[in-house]
C-alpha cells in the first residue's frame, strides 16, 4: 500500500472515536480548523447575547469547509459557517477602512451559501439561528458595543494598531456559540465547533451539491473528484499543500498529459479522509524539527519505539513488570544501568521484545517526513514503510552496533548505551556554545533525514558523519568543557564500531580488549595512560583546570604518533616522579605492557593513525577508572 492508502485506512479505523473535548480530533470529511479570535454567542432565535475575545491557547476551532473555501488563497470563497468578519459582518464597511472596506461581495457570497444550507433538507437549528442574526447586519455594532472591537472616538472606525491575539481587528475570525432553550433542541451542544450533529448536517448538505464525478485513482470508484486539496496539514497556519495541479502554464504535467484530469484524479472523499488522518497523526505524535515534521506510526496505531532516541529511551516499561512470555535469560537485564556488554545486550533485547509482543504479525511501521521549500508546496522529504518485525530488528541492530561505554552524568557512573540521532549530529557538526554542543537547525534537519534510513532500513552510515566525529574527537582543545569532548569521543567510538561492521572488518568490543594489537589501538592506549598519569599528579583542585600534555598534543599525535609520543613521554617523566612509589610503578608497568605488544616497525611508523586509536584511548581510560573503582571498593 502507498502512504495515501495507509492514511485512508487510519481514518477508516479511527474516525468517530474521539471528540474535540479530548484534545486531538480526527476531523470529519468537509471540515478543517481555524484559529478564532472572537467568540460570538446568539440564541436559537437569532438574537445577540454576548461576545468575547479568545485566548491563543483556546483558539483552534473545527469549522465546516467547502471544496473552494478549504483551499482558498485569493478570490471570494466563504466558509459555510464560522468565518472572518469580512465575510459575515453586514455592517463591516461602517467600521473598517482600506481597500476591502466595501465587503458587499464577500457578505453576499457568504449569505447566499448559508441560505442554501438553511433551505436544504439537511438544515440545522444553528444554521437557522446564525442566518437570522447576520441578516440584521448588526454584528460589528454589537461587537463594538460589548467592547470586543475598539474604535476611534472621533471617526468611529476600528483602531488600526489594536490587535486581538496578534491579529488585526478587521481580520478577526469569528466562531459561533448558540444557546438553545426549546425542548426539541436541548440535546444540541451550544459550542457549534464541537457539535457532531452540525458536522453531519454539513457533510450531508455538501455531498448533495457536489458534482464532477470521475474515476478515483485511489479507490477505483466513480466519485466526485477534487483538484482543490486541503492545506493546514502541519498546523492551523500552514498554507502548503501535498497535492496540487494548478500550474497550467508551467511544467507540472505539460508535455506528459493534455490536462490535469489525465495526470491525477482523486475523489473529494478520499482526499479529505487521507489529509485529515495525516493532520490527526501530526497532532498526536508529530515531531517538529525546524521546517521538517516527522510522523512515525504503526498501521494499527500500536505504540512503537522512536527511531530518534538512544537505547535507554526505547521503552517506558515498568521495570518491575515482568513479561511471562519473555525468555528466562532476560531476567539478568533487569539492572537499571548496564555496566557490562552482556547486561546491555540483554537489556536491549528485553526492550525490543516488549514491542514485538504487542505488534501483530501483519503490522507495518511507517515513517513520513514533511517539509516545505515554499509556502505553497509541501514535499515528502522521507517515507519508509516496513514490516513491524523488520523495523524492530533493524532498530535492535542499530542500538547494538553503535553502543559505547558512556559516562552518565545523572547517575555519576559509566554505562553502555547508544546515542540519539540528535546527539550524533550535534557531535559531528556542532560547536560549543554556552557550554553546550549546538548546531544549526538546517544541519540538524538535513542530517536527521540522512541518518533515519540507516536506522529504519539498515543502510550504511554516511562516511562524512563518521569522519567529522573522528576529526572533532581528535581535537580536544576545541572544547572548554571536558565533558563535551568526552561526549564527542564516546559518540565517535560508537559510530566507528558501526562503520567497521559495515565494512566487514570484524566486530569491535565496546570495552578494552587486551588481545588487540593493531598499531592505532595501542597508540590510543598509550595516550590514555599518559593522560591519566599526568592528571593524577595534579593537585585535586587543578584537575579540572589544567590541560595535560597528552591533550595538548592530541591532534598532532593523531597525525604523527611516533615523533609526538617521544615528546609526550619525555614531558610525562616529571609528573611520574611526583607520584608515590606504588602509583608510579603501576603506570610504568602499564606503559611497558602496552609497549611490549608493538612490533618495532609499527611503533616507529609515523603515518597518521586510523580512527581505532580513539577506541584504544576511550577503552583504556574506562578500563583504568574501572580498575581504580574496584581497588577502592576492595580496600573499603
DOZAZA-601275 format. One record per residue (C-alpha): residue number from 0; x, y, z. Coordinates in steps of 0.1 Angstrom, whole numbers. Example, Ala and Ser with C-alpha at 12.3 -4.5 7.8 and 13.67 -1.06 7.14 Angstrom:
<atoms>
    nr       X       Y       Z
     0     123     -45      78
     1     137     -11      71
</atoms>
This chain:
<atoms>
    nr       X       Y       Z
     0       0       0       0
     1      11      36      -6
     2      12      63      21
     3     -21      76       9
     4     -38      42      13
     5     -22      38      48
     6     -36      72      59
     7     -70      64      44
     8     -71      31      64
     9     -61      50      96
    10     -91      73      90
    11    -114      44      84
    12    -104      27     116
    13    -104      56     139
    14    -130      82     126
    15    -156      90     152
    16    -137      76     182
    17    -128     109     197
    18    -143     144     200
    19    -129     179     202
    20    -131     178     240
    21    -105     150     241
    22     -77     171     226
    23     -66     160     191
    24     -96     153     169
    25     -97     133     137
    26    -116     158     116
    27    -148     147      98
    28    -149     150      60
    29    -155     185      47
    30    -141     201      79
    31    -109     218      88
    32     -95     240     116
    33     -90     278     120
    34     -76     300     148
    35    -105     321     161
    36    -100     354     178
    37    -137     362     187
    38    -165     340     200
    39    -200     353     192
    40    -229     340     213
    41    -265     341     199
    42    -297     323     209
    43    -317     299     187
    44    -340     328     177
    45    -310     346     161
    46    -307     373     188
    47    -274     386     200
    48    -264     375     236
    49    -227     384     241
    50    -193     381     226
    51    -157     377     239
    52    -121     375     227
    53    -104     341     227
    54     -70     333     242
    55     -45     318     218
    56     -45     285     239
    57     -82     280     230
    58     -81     294     195
    59     -81     262     174
    60    -117     257     161
    61    -132     230     140
    62    -151     245     110
    63    -170     232      80
    64    -153     239      47
    65    -164     236      11
    66    -141     224     -17
    67    -133     260     -26
    68    -130     275       9
    69    -109     247      22
    70     -82     256      -3
    71     -88     294      -5
    72     -60     318     -11
    73     -73     346     -32
    74    -107     355     -45
    75    -140     351     -27
    76    -146     317     -11
    77    -167     319      20
    78    -166     293      47
    79    -200     276      52
    80    -205     287      89
    81    -177     303     110
    82    -156     328      91
    83    -138     362      92
    84    -156     395      99
    85    -150     404      63
    86    -174     377      52
    87    -200     376      79
    88    -204     413      90
    89    -231     431      70
    90    -221     464      86
    91    -183     459      81
    92    -179     489      58
    93    -192     513      85
    94    -163     505     109
    95    -135     492      86
    96    -111     512      64
    97     -89     502      35
    98     -94     487       1
    99    -117     459      14
   100    -139     482      35
   101    -166     476      10
   102    -173     439      17
   103    -206     437      -1
   104    -195     409     -25
   105    -180     389       4
   106    -211     392      26
   107    -235     384      -3
   108    -215     353     -12
   109    -214     341      24
   110    -252     347      30
   111    -262     330      -3
   112    -242     299       6
   113    -256     299      42
   114    -291     303      28
   115    -287     272       5
   116    -277     252      35
   117    -306     266      56
   118    -332     259      29
   119    -320     224      22
   120    -333     192      38
   121    -301     190      58
   122    -306     222      77
   123    -297     226     114
   124    -311     249     142
   125    -276     265     145
   126    -277     274     108
   127    -311     290     110
   128    -301     310     141
   129    -269     324     125
   130    -287     333      93
   131    -314     352     111
   132    -289     371     132
   133    -265     380     103
   134    -294     391      81
   135    -299     421     105
   136    -263     434      97
   137    -255     444     133
   138    -225     422     140
   139    -199     450     140
   140    -221     472     161
   141    -227     445     187
   142    -190     436     189
   143    -181     473     194
   144    -209     477     220
   145    -197     449     242
   146    -161     461     240
   147    -146     433     218
   148    -137     457     190
   149    -121     490     197
   150    -129     521     177
   151    -116     557     174
   152    -140     580     193
   153    -136     608     166
   154    -141     587     134
   155    -159     557     147
   156    -135     535     127
   157    -116     505     141
   158     -83     514     157
   159     -56     504     132
   160     -29     493     157
   161     -52     474     180
   162     -50     436     177
   163     -68     406     191
   164     -44     377     199
   165     -19     392     174
   166     -44     396     146
   167     -57     430     133
   168     -93     436     145
   169    -107     438     110
   170     -91     404     101
   171    -105     386     131
   172    -120     351     127
   173    -154     345     145
   174    -167     313     159
   175    -203     308     169
   176    -220     296     201
   177    -257     291     200
   178    -278     290     232
   179    -307     265     230
   180    -338     268     252
   181    -366     249     233
   182    -372     213     243
   183    -365     198     208
   184    -330     214     208
   185    -320     208     244
   186    -297     179     234
   187    -276     201     210
   188    -242     214     220
   189    -240     252     222
   190    -204     252     211
   191    -210     247     174
   192    -174     238     167
   193    -178     207     189
   194    -213     197     177
   195    -213     164     158
   196    -249     169     147
   197    -238     201     129
   198    -208     182     114
   199    -232     156     100
   200    -256     182      87
   201    -230     199      66
   202    -214     167      54
   203    -248     156      40
   204    -255     190      25
   205    -221     193       9
   206    -223     158      -6
   207    -257     167     -22
   208    -243     197     -41
   209    -210     181     -54
   210    -206     172     -90
   211    -176     164    -113
   212    -179     126    -109
   213    -147     109    -122
   214    -128      77    -116
   215    -109      80     -83
   216     -74      65     -89
   217     -71      57     -52
   218    -104      39     -46
   219    -112      27     -82
   220    -147      41     -79
   221    -167      67     -98
   222    -169      96     -72
   223    -170     134     -71
   224    -134     144     -78
   225    -115     174     -65
   226     -84     194     -76
   227     -85     216     -46
   228     -68     197     -18
   229     -66     209      18
   230     -39     230      33
   231     -32     234      70
   232     -16     200      71
   233      10     206      98
   234      -8     233     118
   235     -37     257     115
   236     -15     284      98
   237       2     261      73
   238      -6     271      37
   239      15     244      20
   240      -3     216       1
   241       7     180      -5
   242     -12     176     -38
   243     -16     205     -63
   244     -22     206    -101
   245     -29     243    -108
   246       4     251    -127
   247     -12     251    -161
   248      15     274    -176
   249      45     256    -161
   250      58     221    -162
   251      37     202    -136
   252      22     179    -162
   253      26     196    -196
   254      44     175    -221
   255      31     143    -204
   256      -6     149    -202
   257     -30     172    -221
   258     -48     182    -189
   259     -47     178    -151
   260     -76     153    -153
   261     -52     128    -170
   262     -24     135    -146
   263     -43     127    -114
   264     -79     121    -104
   265     -86     118     -66
   266    -121     118     -51
   267    -130     145     -27
   268    -139     119      -1
   269    -105     101      -3
   270     -86     134      -3
   271    -104     146      28
   272    -100     114      48
   273     -64     110      39
   274     -54     146      47
   275     -75     146      79
   276     -58     114      91
   277     -24     129      84
   278     -33     161     104
   279     -45     139     133
   280     -13     119     134
   281       8     151     133
   282     -12     165     163
   283      -9     132     182
   284      27     122     175
   285      43     145     150
   286      79     156     157
   287      87     191     146
   288     122     199     135
   289     127     233     120
   290     106     232      88
   291     105     194      89
   292      78     174     106
   293      84     137     112
   294      54     113     117
   295      62      77     128
   296      32      54     132
   297      21      18     131
   298      -7       6     109
   299     -30      -1     138
   300     -16      28     159
   301       2       5     183
   302      29      21     204
   303      63      19     186
   304      98      30     198
   305     111      63     185
   306     139      58     159
   307     154      91     171
   308     163      81     207
   309     190      62     224
   310     186      27     237
   311     176      36     272
   312     148      58     259
   313     132      30     238
   314     107      19     263
   315      88      33     293
   316      82      -2     306
   317      78      -6     343
   318     110     -24     353
   319      91     -42     380
   320      66     -56     355
   321      76     -90     342
   322      68    -104     308
   323      57    -140     313
   324      65    -148     276
   325     100    -134     277
   326     129    -159     278
   327     143    -167     312
   328     177    -152     305
   329     161    -118     302
   330     159    -116     340
   331     196    -107     340
   332     187     -75     321
   333     167     -61     350
   334     196     -39     360
   335     187      -2     357
   336     221       5     343
   337     241     -20     322
   338     278     -17     331
   339     288     -48     312
   340     283     -56     275
   341     263     -87     284
   342     239     -67     305
   343     235     -41     278
   344     227     -68     252
   345     201     -84     275
   346     185     -51     284
   347     183     -41     247
   348     167     -75     239
   349     141     -71     266
   350     131     -36     253
   351     127     -49     218
   352     109     -80     230
   353      83     -58     247
   354      73     -42     214
   355      74     -74     194
   356      48     -89     218
   357      24     -60     212
   358      28     -58     174
   359       7     -82     153
   360      24    -101     125
   361       7     -81      98
   362      16     -47     114
   363      35     -23      93
   364      55       7     106
   365      56      39      86
   366      78      70      89
   367      69     101      69
   368      88     134      68
   369      71     166      55
   370      90     197      46
   371      81     229      27
   372     105     245       4
   373      80     273      -3
   374      48     285      15
   375      26     268     -11
   376      42     233     -17
   377      46     206       8
   378      71     178       0
   379      76     143      13
   380     112     145      24
   381     113     109      35
   382      89      79      35
   383      97      45      48
   384      73      15      51
   385      84     -17      68
   386      70     -48      84
   387      69     -43     122
   388      93     -71     129
   389     118     -59     103
   390     117     -24     118
   391     123     -38     153
   392     151     -60     141
   393     168     -30     123
   394     164      -9     154
   395     179     -36     176
   396     209     -39     152
   397     214      -1     152
   398     215       2     190
   399     236     -29     194
   400     262     -19     168
   401     265      18     178
   402     267      14     215
   403     297      25     236
   404     307      28     272
   405     294      63     282
   406     295      84     313
   407     261      91     327
   408     262     125     344
   409     229     118     362
   410     240      85     378
   411     276      95     380
   412     288      62     366
   413     298      45     333
   414     272      26     314
   415     267      11     280
   416     243      29     258
   417     238      40     222
   418     232      76     210
   419     202      96     199
   420     202     109     164
   421     203     145     178
   422     235     136     198
   423     252     122     168
   424     245     152     146
   425     255     178     173
   426     287     160     180
   427     296     156     143
   428     286     191     131
   429     281     212     162
   430     303     236     181
   431     304     245     218
   432     281     274     226
   433     274     285     262
   434     289     252     274
   435     267     231     252
   436     271     214     218
   437     248     232     193
   438     245     231     155
   439     223     250     130
   440     187     239     127
   441     192     233      90
   442     221     210      96
   443     201     191     123
   444     171     187      99
   445     191     176      69
   446     212     151      87
   447     182     136     106
   448     169     127      71
   449     203     111      63
   450     205      90      94
   451     169      78      96
   452     173      54      67
   453     203      39      84
   454     182      32     115
   455     149      22      98
   456     163       3      68
   457     198      -8      79
   458     216      14      54
   459     253      23      58
   460     261      54      79
   461     273      83      57
   462     311      83      57
   463     314     121      63
   464     295     119      96
   465     320      93     109
   466     349     114      95
   467     336     145     112
   468     333     127     145
   469     369     114     141
   470     382     150     134
   471     362     165     163
   472     373     139     188
   473     409     143     177
   474     408     180     187
   475     401     182     225
   476     413     218     227
   477     383     230     207
   478     362     224     238
   479     363     244     270
   480     343     218     289
   481     359     184     291
   482     325     167     292
   483     317     180     258
   484     348     164     243
   485     341     132     262
   486     306     131     246
   487     321     136     212
   488     347     109     218
   489     321      84     230
   490     299      91     200
   491     328      88     177
   492     337      54     192
   493     301      41     187
   494     299      52     151
   495     334      39     143
   496     323       5     156
   497     293       7     134
   498     313      17     103
   499     338     -11     110
   500     310     -37     109
   501     296     -22      77
   502     330     -25      60
   503     332     -61      72
   504     364     -55      93
   505     351     -75     122
   506     333     -68     155
   507     350     -43     178
   508     344     -47     215
   509     326     -20     234
   510     353     -22     261
   511     390     -26     265
   512     404     -56     246
   513     438     -67     259
   514     443     -90     229
   515     440     -62     204
   516     475     -55     189
   517     468     -31     160
   518     491      -1     158
   519     465      26     161
   520     446       9     190
   521     479       5     210
   522     489      41     204
   523     455      52     217
   524     461      31     249
   525     495      49     254
   526     478      83     250
   527     452      73     277
   528     479      61     301
   529     499      94     297
   530     468     115     301
   531     457      96     333
   532     491      95     348
   533     498     132     344
   534     463     143     357
   535     469     120     387
   536     499     141     396
   537     480     173     397
   538     466     187     429
   539     429     179     433
   540     417     215     427
   541     438     217     395
   542     425     187     377
   543     395     204     361
   544     416     235     352
   545     449     222     338
   546     454     206     304
   547     476     175     302
   548     504     173     276
   549     485     143     261
   550     456     165     254
   551     477     194     243
   552     495     173     217
   553     465     151     209
   554     457     164     174
   555     494     163     164
   556     497     128     179
   557     469     115     157
   558     489     127     126
   559     524     119     136
   560     522      95     165
   561     558      83     169
   562     575     117     170
   563     548     132     191
   564     548     103     216
   565     585     109     222
   566     576     145     232
   567     547     134     254
   568     567     106     271
   569     596     130     279
   570     573     155     294
   571     555     128     314
   572     586     118     334
   573     585     148     359
   574     548     140     367
   575     556     103     373
   576     583     113     397
   577     558     133     417
   578     536     103     423
   579     541      79     452
   580     561      48     445
   581     532      24     441
   582     513      47     416
   583     545      54     396
   584     554      18     393
   585     517      10     383
   586     518      35     354
   587     552      24     343
   588     541     -12     342
   589     510      -2     322
   590     532      17     297
   591     556     -12     294
   592     527     -37     290
   593     513     -18     260
   594     548     -12     245
   595     555     -49     245
   596     526     -55     222
   597     540     -33     195
   598     562     -45     167
   599     591     -22     163
   600     582     -13     127
   601     547      -4     138
   602     559      17     167
   603     583      37     146
   604     558      42     118
   605     549      79     118
   606     520      78      94
   607     486      91     106
   608     466      69     129
   609     433      54     118
   610     401      60     138
   611     406      29     160
   612     431      49     181
   613     401      67     196
   614     387      34     207
   615     421      25     222
   616     421      57     242
   617     385      55     253
   618     386      18     261
   619     418      20     282
   620     407      51     300
   621     374      35     310
   622     393       3     319
   623     417      22     342
   624     389      40     360
   625     371       7     365
   626     402      -9     380
   627     406      21     403
   628     370      18     414
   629     373     -19     420
   630     405     -13     440
   631     389      13     462
   632     359     -10     468
   633     382     -38     479
   634     400     -15     503
   635     367      -4     518
</atoms>
